[in-house]
Amino acid sequence: MKTILTALAALALGATAQATPVPPRPVVAYDEMMVLTPGLEFLGYSRISTIEACEAETKTDHTALLTDSDFEDFERCLISYN
């Protein structure tokens, strides 16, 4: 009986976790120009549209990243598109 209750509780928790929608990402243009983001070169090349989307999300210009927080936010955004 305890096993059944545990399974039902896990199922209920899983259902609420899946109810949160993930925002859609833009369609990738595979022939689009790719560039390195200054200060985040270790991530490799990124598409221009990805950089523009991350600029909009983080409200920072990719050429004017100054603080650790700016770099971390922009890095997190670029990785989320990967």
N, C-alpha and C positions, 0 to 999 in steps of 0.2 A: 504494500500500500504506500509506504514511504517513497519507494522508487517511482511509482506512478505520479505521486504529487510533485516530486522533484522534476520529473520529465515535463509535466504540465506547466510548472512554473518556468522552466527553461524555455519552453515553447512560447509562452506568453511574453517573456522578456525578449525573445528573438523577434517576435512579430512587431513589437513596438520599435525595436531598433531598425527594422526594415521599412517602417512606415515613413522615415525621414527621406525625402527625395534628394538626390544628388543633382546639383545644377548642371545642365548640359554644357559640354565644351564645344567650341566652334569646329567646323569641319576643317581638316588639314589640307592645305594645298601643297602637294608634294613637290611641285616644281618652284616653290617660292624661295626667294633669297634667304640665306641663313647668315647670321652674324654672331660674334662673341660679345657677351655682355661684359663691360669693363668691371673688373673686380670679382667676377664670377666665371672666369675662363675655365676653371676646373670642371664646370658643368658641360662644357662643350658648346657647340653651335646651337642656336635657337632660331626658329622661324620669326620673321618680322611680325607676323600676326600674333604670335605667342607673346612676344615682347610688348607689343601694343596692348594686348589683353591684360598682361600683368601690370603695365603702367596704369591702366584704368582701375584694376582691382586694388592696387597698393597706393594709388594717387601719388606716385613719384615718377620722375623721369629716369630712365635707365642710365643716362649719362651723368646724373647728379645724385647718385647714391652716396650718402656721407656717413651716416651712423651705422653702428652694428645692427640696430633694429631695421633700418632701411634694407641692408644687405640680406638679413635673415628673412624678412618678409618677401623680398623679391625672389630669393633663392627658393623659398617654400612654394611660391607661386609657379616658378618655372618647373620645379620638380613635379608639381601636381599635373602639369600638362604632359608629362612624360609617360 
